[in-house]
């Protein structure tokens, strides 16, 4: 069964450093998403991406964040200057159709900012 | 009112019992509804979509009441492997851009 993959599974970084989280969505999916989950809290939407453009972003997704689809398979989330409060689990998701259809999640990257 | 509200639990239920979870949502324009399950420190996994007519998948039954903005999930003959957090998830349409909004989840533990 096709699945979303994410690398790395765990990233530790110093405050102020840049990190890039990588995702490979399911191959025939066209809509891509990033969510985050701070430990003990709910899953929160960050950004949606379609046709090489951001479709929607939340208030969390400020100028420190960016997304890119550098080639036909990868989808990346970059945090330019990490803060302590960026420590969370970051999930990539993809869907075949827009948000009204099921989204399938990758296993996540646990980001720890020290 | 929270966008998606769930009883956080925990629900501690003996194996074989039936358990029901409820969820309410605030945006009457919401179009799509889902139940996901999440195991500890893992990704949310789609359990089932929720349709207006109600739908069943094996031991799981989901119901939607649009008038009351209420979604439910019923698990029959619960198994130890059903222990997880159950997430009520609602799609909020926004001029063609859509995102999933998650509830905080209801934690279920099945006791042998």
Interface residues (C-beta under 8 A of the other chain):
Chain A: X33 X35 X41 X42 X43 X44 X45 X48 X55 X56 X58 X89 X91 X98 X99 X100 X101 X102 X103 X104 X105 X106 X107 X108 X110
Chain B: X31 X32 X34 X38 X41 X42 X43 X44 X45 X46 X49 X87 X91 X93 X94 X96 X97 X98 X99 X100 X101 X102 X103 X104 X105
